[in-house]
Amino acid sequence: MPVVCPRRKIPDFLGPDLHPAQPNDDVSPSAWPSCLSFTPATTPINGDRGARPPTFKGDSRKTQAPYPRLATDYGAYYNLGNALSGLVEYDRARAAYLEAINFNDKVAEVWKNLGTCYFHLGDHQRELECYDTALGLNPRLSHALVSKANTTAAVFHNYGEALRLLDEAAQADRDIGKHWPHFHWWKAHYLFQCGELHDALCAVDDGLASHPEQTRLLDLKARILRALWRKDPSARANARTFFLFRLEAVPLEIPSLVELAELSAFDSCTGEVWTYFARAFGAAAQNDQLTPSDLERLVDSERALALAHHLQGYCKYRRARPLQLVQDSSVRNDSCGLRYLWVVFGLAYVDLLQKVPSKDSSLGEIVSFYRDIRCAAKQAIHVVATRLAKEHQCADTATKIAIMSSSLVAFAEAAFYESTWLWGYLTAANGVAEDIFTEANEQFIQQNDLSPFRTEVLDAVLRPLNDAWGLFPEKNAVTP
C-alpha cells in the first residue's frame, strides 16, 4: 500500500505537492513484522507502571505519548508515524519518528519522513538537517533529494541548487519522471524561474510526453509560451498552435483567447484580433451574442488589449453577484441592450481597478471611489442606450415607446445595483475596513445622495433614445 504522509495543501503558484510520499511505505498492519504488536498502556513495560512520556533524541521537548509504547524495534513506530502523517497529525508523527530513531538511527527513510514533518511544522532548518542525515545514510534516496530540492526552491528561492538536486534524483532513479509526473513540473517551473525558457519548455514537453492528461503541466506550458514568444519571436508559431489546441478543449478559455488576440496583433491580423477579443469579452460578461464589430465600436484595439488582462477578475466578480438574471429578464425587446449591458459594465470595471482604494484609504477616498463608480455606471448606460436607439431606429412609434419605458426601469435599476454591488465588492476585496465603508454608506444616506444619481441615470437612458427617435421634442431630458 504505497501511502505515507499526504502533504499540506500548497498554494497553486507553488505547483504540485512539494513533498512526495515514499513509494514503499506501508501503513497497513499486515505489513508490520509479525513479532511486533501493540502493548496496552495499562500493561507495565520494562518494569514501568503504564506508558511514560518519552524523551526523544535530538528534541528537548517531552511529549505525552498518545499511544502505548512498544518494547522493541523501530518498525512499528515508523509505520505509526506514517499513519499519523496520513491523519495530518504532524506533531505526533514527529514524536513517533523520533522514537523509531531511538531504536535505530540508521534508516534513511525515517529521517526523510521526519524532515517532511518538520516542513509541515515550519521548522525548515531541522527539516534540511534531517534530509542531509538521510542522504548521508543513502545518497541515492531520490525522495529525500526531491523534498530537499522543493524546500530549497519554495522556502529559500535557490532555484539553481534545487535544479542540481533534481538532477541527482533523476540519476538515482532513471524512471522517476515516468511514475511521478510532478517531477517534470518542478524541473520546468524552476527552469522558468531561472529564466531558462527554452529548457523549461523542453522539460514540460518531456512530462507531457509521458503524462498528456496532466493539466498542471499544460497550464505551466501556457505560462512558459506566453513569456517565450515575447522574448523570442520565432516561438510564435509554436505558441499559436498550443493556444488553438487549448481552445479546442475549452472554447471560451479567456487566457488563451487573449493570448491569441495578442499574437494576431503582433502579426497585424486585425480581423482575428477583434474576433478573439469579442469571444473573450463575451465570455467574461457571460454573453455569447457579442460580435467583433460590436466590441470594435466600444473600444479601440490598444485599450481592449490593456483591459483584456483583467477579464479573469471580472469573471470572478460576475460569478459573485446574483442580480444578472433578474435584470436581464426585465429588459424586453432589447437584444442590443442585453448584448452590450454587461460588456460595457465590464469595460468600466477594469478601468476602475486603477482607482481601487486600499485598506489604509480614508473616508474621503472611499466616498470619492463610489462617485467614480457611479459616473462609470452612467457612462455605461448612456453607451447602451445609444446603441439601442440605433438598433431600433426603424421601429414603429409604439415599439419605441415600449422600449423606452422598459429601458427606463431596467437600466436605471441595473446602474443603481451594479454600482452599489461593485463598490462593496472591490472595497471588501482590497481590505477596506468595514467601519469606514459603513460610515461612507451612512453619509450617502444622510445626504440623500442617491436621489440625484437615479435622476442622472434616467437622463442617461432617456436622452440618447429621444435624441435619436424624436418622440418628445419639447422635453428631451429628465428634470430633477
C-alpha positions in Angstrom: 0.0 0.0 0.0 2.1 2.9 -1.3 1.0 5.5 1.2 2.8 7.7 3.6 2.2 11.4 4.5 -0.3 13.3 2.5 1.1 16.8 2.4 -0.4 20.1 3.3 -2.2 22.0 0.6 0.4 24.0 -1.3 -0.7 27.3 -3.0 -1.3 27.0 -6.7 1.6 29.2 -7.6 4.0 26.7 -5.9 2.6 23.9 -8.0 2.1 20.3 -7.1 2.8 18.7 -3.8 6.3 19.7 -2.7 7.0 16.7 -0.5 6.3 13.4 -2.1 5.2 10.2 -0.5 7.6 7.3 -0.2 6.6 4.6 -2.7 7.3 1.7 -0.4 6.0 3.0 2.9 3.2 0.6 4.1 1.0 1.6 7.0 -1.2 -1.5 6.9 -0.9 -3.8 10.0 -0.5 -6.7 7.7 2.8 -5.3 6.6 4.3 -5.0 10.1 6.7 -7.6 11.3 4.9 -10.4 12.9 7.0 -10.2 16.1 5.6 -6.7 16.7 2.4 -5.8 18.5 0.9 -3.0 20.4 1.0 -3.3 24.2 -1.9 -1.7 26.1 -0.8 1.4 28.0 -2.0 0.0 31.3 0.3 -3.0 31.0 3.7 -2.5 32.6 6.6 -2.3 30.1 10.1 -3.0 31.3 9.1 -2.7 34.9 7.2 0.6 34.4 3.6 1.1 35.5 1.9 2.3 32.3 3.5 4.3 29.5 5.6 7.3 30.4 6.1 10.5 28.3 9.2 9.5 26.3 12.2 11.9 25.9 13.2 11.9 22.2 16.7 12.0 20.9 17.7 15.4 19.5 14.5 17.0 20.8 14.4 18.8 24.2 10.6 18.7 24.4 8.9 15.9 26.4 5.7 14.8 24.8 3.0 12.7 26.4 2.8 9.7 24.2 -0.8 9.4 22.7 -0.2 5.7 22.1 1.2 2.7 24.0 5.0 2.2 23.8 6.5 -0.8 22.2 9.2 -2.9 23.8 11.3 -3.5 20.7 12.1 -2.4 17.1 11.7 0.8 15.2 9.3 -0.6 12.6 6.0 -0.1 14.4 6.9 3.5 15.4 7.9 4.2 11.8 4.5 2.9 10.5 2.8 4.7 13.3 4.4 7.9 12.2 3.3 7.3 8.6 -0.3 6.7 9.8 -0.3 9.9 11.9 1.1 11.8 9.0 -1.8 10.5 7.0 -4.1 12.0 9.5 -2.3 15.3 9.3 -1.1 14.8 12.9 2.4 16.1 12.1 3.4 16.8 15.7 2.5 13.4 16.9 4.0 11.8 13.8 7.3 13.6 14.6 7.3 12.1 18.0 6.7 8.6 16.5 9.6 9.0 14.1 11.9 10.2 16.8 11.0 7.2 18.9 11.8 5.0 15.9 15.2 6.7 15.7 15.8 5.9 19.3 15.6 2.3 18.4 17.5 2.5 15.1 19.0 5.7 13.8 20.5 4.2 10.6 17.3 4.1 8.5 17.3 6.8 5.8 13.6 6.7 5.1 12.8 7.5 8.8 15.0 10.6 8.7 13.5 11.7 5.4 9.9 11.4 6.8 10.9 13.2 9.9 12.2 16.0 7.7 8.9 16.2 6.0 7.1 16.5 9.4 9.4 19.5 10.2 8.5 21.0 6.8 4.8 21.0 7.8 5.6 22.3 11.3 7.6 25.2 9.7 11.0 24.2 11.1 12.9 24.3 7.9 16.4 24.3 9.5 15.7 20.9 11.2 14.0 19.7 8.1 17.1 20.2 5.9 19.3 18.6 8.7 17.0 15.5 8.5 17.3 15.3 4.7 21.1 15.6 5.0 21.2 12.8 7.5 19.0 10.7 5.3 21.3 11.4 2.3 24.3 10.6 4.4 22.9 7.2 5.0 21.6 6.7 1.5 22.9 9.2 -1.1 20.6 7.8 -3.8 17.4 8.2 -1.8 15.6 10.1 -4.6 12.6 11.2 -2.5 14.9 12.9 0.0 16.7 14.7 -2.9 13.4 15.9 -4.3 12.0 17.0 -1.0 15.2 18.9 -0.2 15.1 20.5 -3.7 11.5 21.7 -3.3 12.1 23.2 0.1 15.3 24.9 -1.2 13.2 26.4 -4.0 9.9 27.2 -2.3 11.3 28.4 1.0 14.8 29.7 0.2 14.2 30.6 -3.5 17.5 29.0 -4.5 16.3 27.5 -7.8 19.8 26.7 -9.1 20.5 24.4 -6.2 17.1 22.9 -6.5 17.7 22.0 -10.1 21.0 20.4 -9.1 19.3 18.2 -6.5 16.5 17.2 -9.0 19.2 16.2 -11.5 20.8 14.0 -8.8 17.4 12.5 -8.1 16.9 11.7 -11.8 20.3 10.0 -11.8 19.5 8.0 -8.8 16.1 6.9 -10.3 16.1 6.9 -14.1 12.3 6.2 -14.2 11.3 8.9 -11.7 9.6 11.1 -14.3 7.6 8.1 -15.6 5.9 7.2 -12.4 5.9 10.7 -11.0 4.6 13.5 -13.3 5.1 16.2 -10.7 8.9 15.8 -11.1 8.7 17.3 -14.6 6.5 20.2 -13.3 9.1 21.0 -10.6 12.0 20.9 -13.0 10.2 23.0 -15.7 9.0 25.5 -13.1 12.4 26.0 -11.5 14.0 26.5 -15.0 11.3 29.0 -15.8 12.1 30.9 -12.6 15.8 31.0 -13.6 14.8 32.5 -17.0 15.8 29.4 -19.0 12.6 29.4 -21.1 13.7 27.0 -23.8 15.0 24.4 -21.3 11.8 24.9 -19.3 9.7 24.2 -22.4 11.7 21.0 -23.1 11.2 19.8 -19.6 7.4 20.4 -19.6 7.2 18.7 -23.0 9.1 15.7 -21.6 6.5 15.5 -18.9 3.5 15.8 -21.3 5.0 13.0 -23.5 4.6 10.6 -20.6 1.5 12.3 -18.9 -0.5 14.1 -21.6 -3.5 14.3 -19.2 -1.7 16.4 -16.5 -3.5 19.8 -16.5 -0.8 21.3 -14.3 1.8 20.6 -17.0 -0.5 22.1 -19.6 -1.0 25.3 -17.5 2.7 25.6 -17.0 3.4 25.2 -20.7 1.0 28.1 -21.3 2.9 30.3 -18.9 6.2 29.4 -20.5 5.0 30.1 -24.0 3.4 33.4 -23.0 6.9 34.6 -21.9 8.8 32.8 -24.6 7.2 34.2 -27.7 7.5 37.7 -26.4 11.2 37.2 -25.9 11.9 35.0 -28.9 9.5 35.8 -31.9 10.5 32.6 -33.5 8.4 30.8 -30.9 5.1 32.5 -32.1 4.1 29.6 -34.4 4.5 27.1 -31.5 2.6 29.3 -29.2 -0.3 29.8 -31.6 -0.6 26.1 -32.2 -0.7 25.4 -28.5 -3.3 28.0 -27.6 -5.5 26.9 -30.5 -5.2 23.4 -29.1 -6.3 24.7 -25.7 -9.4 26.4 -27.3 -10.4 23.1 -28.8 -10.7 21.6 -25.3 -12.2 24.8 -23.7 -13.7 27.1 -26.4 -14.2 30.1 -24.1 -10.9 29.9 -22.1 -10.2 33.6 -21.6 -6.4 33.5 -21.2 -6.0 31.5 -24.4 -8.4 33.9 -26.3 -6.4 36.9 -25.0 -3.1 35.3 -25.9 -4.3 34.6 -29.5 -5.5 38.1 -29.8 -2.1 39.4 -28.8 -0.4 37.0 -31.2 -2.7 38.2 -34.0 -2.0 41.9 -33.1 1.8 41.1 -33.4 1.2 39.6 -36.8 -1.0 42.6 -37.8 -4.1 40.3 -38.3 -6.6 42.9 -37.3 -9.7 40.8 -38.1 -8.5 38.0 -35.9 -7.7 40.4 -33.0 -11.3 41.5 -32.8 -12.7 38.0 -33.2 -10.7 36.7 -30.2 -11.4 39.8 -28.1 -15.1 39.6 -28.8 -15.1 35.9 -27.6 -13.1 36.8 -24.5 -15.2 39.8 -23.5 -18.3 37.9 -24.3 -17.2 35.0 -22.1 -16.3 37.4 -19.2 -19.7 39.0 -19.4 -21.5 35.7 -19.8 -22.8 36.8 -23.2 -22.3 34.9 -26.4 -24.1 37.5 -28.5 -21.2 40.0 -28.7 -19.8 40.3 -32.2 -16.4 41.7 -33.2 -17.9 44.8 -34.8 -19.9 45.4 -31.6 -16.7 45.4 -29.5 -14.8 47.4 -32.0 -17.4 50.2 -31.8 -16.9 50.3 -28.0 -13.1 50.4 -27.6 -10.0 50.7 -29.7 -7.6 47.8 -30.0 -5.0 49.3 -27.7 -7.5 49.8 -24.9 -9.1 46.4 -25.5 -5.6 44.8 -25.2 -4.9 46.6 -21.9 -8.3 45.7 -20.5 -8.3 42.1 -21.6 -5.7 41.1 -18.9 -8.2 41.9 -16.2 -11.0 39.8 -17.6 -10.4 36.9 -15.3 -11.0 39.2 -12.3 -14.2 40.4 -13.9 -15.4 36.8 -14.4 -14.8 36.3 -10.7 -16.9 39.4 -9.9 -19.7 38.3 -12.2 -19.9 34.9 -10.5 -20.2 36.6 -7.1 -23.3 38.6 -7.9 -26.8 37.2 -8.2 -28.5 40.1 -9.9 -28.0 39.5 -13.6 -30.8 37.1 -14.2 -33.3 39.4 -12.6 -32.1 42.4 -14.6 -31.8 40.5 -17.9 -35.4 39.3 -17.6 -36.7 42.8 -17.1 -35.2 44.2 -20.4 -37.7 43.5 -23.1 -37.4 43.8 -26.9 -33.8 44.7 -26.3 -31.3 42.3 -27.9 -28.8 45.1 -28.3 -29.2 46.2 -24.7 -28.6 42.6 -23.5 -25.6 42.3 -25.7 -23.9 45.4 -24.5 -25.0 45.9 -20.9 -22.6 43.6 -19.1 -19.8 44.1 -21.6 -19.8 47.8 -21.1 -20.0 47.4 -17.3 -17.0 45.0 -17.7 -15.1 47.8 -19.5 -16.0 50.2 -16.7 -14.9 47.5 -14.1 -11.4 47.1 -15.5 -11.0 50.9 -15.7 -12.0 51.3 -12.1 -9.3 48.8 -11.0 -6.8 51.6 -11.4 -8.6 53.6 -8.7 -9.5 50.9 -6.1 -8.8 52.2 -2.6 -6.6 50.2 -0.2 -7.1 49.1 3.4 -5.4 52.4 4.5 -7.7 54.6 2.5 -9.5 57.5 4.2 -13.3 58.1 4.3 -13.0 60.8 1.7 -11.2 58.4 -0.7 -13.9 55.7 -0.2 -16.6 58.3 -0.9 -14.7 59.5 -4.0 -14.3 56.0 -5.3 -18.1 55.4 -5.1 -18.7 58.6 -7.0 -16.3 57.3 -9.7 -18.2 54.1 -9.9 -21.5 55.9 -10.3 -20.0 58.1 -13.0 -18.8 54.9 -14.8 -22.3 53.4 -14.5 -23.9 56.5 -16.0 -21.5 56.4 -18.9 -22.1 52.7 -19.5 -25.9 53.2 -19.5 -25.5 56.1 -22.0 -23.5 53.8 -24.3 -26.0 51.0 -24.1 -29.0 53.4 -24.7 -27.2 54.9 -27.7 -26.7 51.5 -29.3 -30.2 50.5 -28.5 -31.6 53.6 -30.3 -29.6 52.8 -33.4 -30.8 49.2 -33.5 -34.5 50.1 -33.3 -34.3 53.3 -35.4 -36.8 51.9 -38.0 -39.3 50.5 -35.4 -42.8 52.0 -35.2 -43.7 54.6 -32.6 -45.5 52.1 -30.3 -42.5 49.8 -30.2 -40.1 52.7 -29.5 -42.3 53.9 -26.6 -42.4 50.4 -25.1 -38.6 50.0 -25.4 -38.1 53.4 -23.8 -40.4 52.6 -20.9 -38.8 49.2 -20.2 -35.3 50.7 -20.5 -36.0 53.5 -18.1 -36.9 50.9 -15.4 -34.4 48.1 -16.2 -31.3 50.2 -17.0 -31.9 52.5 -14.1 -32.2 49.6 -11.7 -29.1 47.9 -13.3 -27.0 51.1 -12.8 -28.0 51.5 -9.2 -27.5 47.9 -8.2 -24.4 47.4 -10.3 -22.6 50.5 -8.8 -23.6 49.6 -5.2 -22.6 46.0 -5.6 -19.3 46.9 -7.3 -18.4 49.4 -4.6 -18.9 46.8 -1.9 -17.1 44.1 -3.8 -14.0 46.0 -4.7 -13.6 47.7 -1.3 -14.0 44.3 0.5 -11.6 42.6 -1.9 -9.0 45.2 -1.2 -9.3 45.1 2.6 -11.1 48.4 3.3 -12.1 48.5 6.9 -15.8 47.7 7.4 -16.4 50.6 9.8 -15.1 53.1 7.2 -17.3 51.5 4.5 -20.3 51.7 6.8 -19.6 55.3 7.7 -19.4 56.2 4.0 -22.6 54.4 3.3 -24.4 56.3 6.1 -23.0 59.6 4.8 -24.6 58.9 1.4 -28.0 58.1 3.1 -27.9 61.2 5.3 -27.1 63.5 2.4 -29.8 61.9 0.3 -27.0 61.5 -2.3 -28.7 58.6 -4.2 -31.7 60.6 -5.5 -29.7 62.8 -7.8 -27.9 59.7 -9.1 -31.2 58.0 -10.0 -32.2 61.1 -11.9 -28.9 61.3 -13.7 -29.2 57.6 -14.8 -32.8 58.2 -16.1 -31.4 61.1 -18.1 -28.6 58.9 -19.4 -31.2 56.4 -20.7 -33.8 58.9 -22.0 -31.7 61.5 -23.7 -29.9 59.3 -26.3 -33.2 57.4 -27.1 -35.2 60.6 -27.5 -32.4 62.4 -29.4 -32.4 59.5 -32.0 -36.2 59.0 -32.2 -37.6 62.5 -31.5 -40.6 61.2 -29.6 -40.7 64.1 -27.1 -39.2 67.2 -28.8 -40.3 69.7 -26.2 -38.9 67.8 -23.2 -36.0 65.5 -24.1 -34.4 65.1 -20.7 -35.4 64.3 -17.2 -35.5 67.3 -14.9 -34.6 66.9 -11.2 
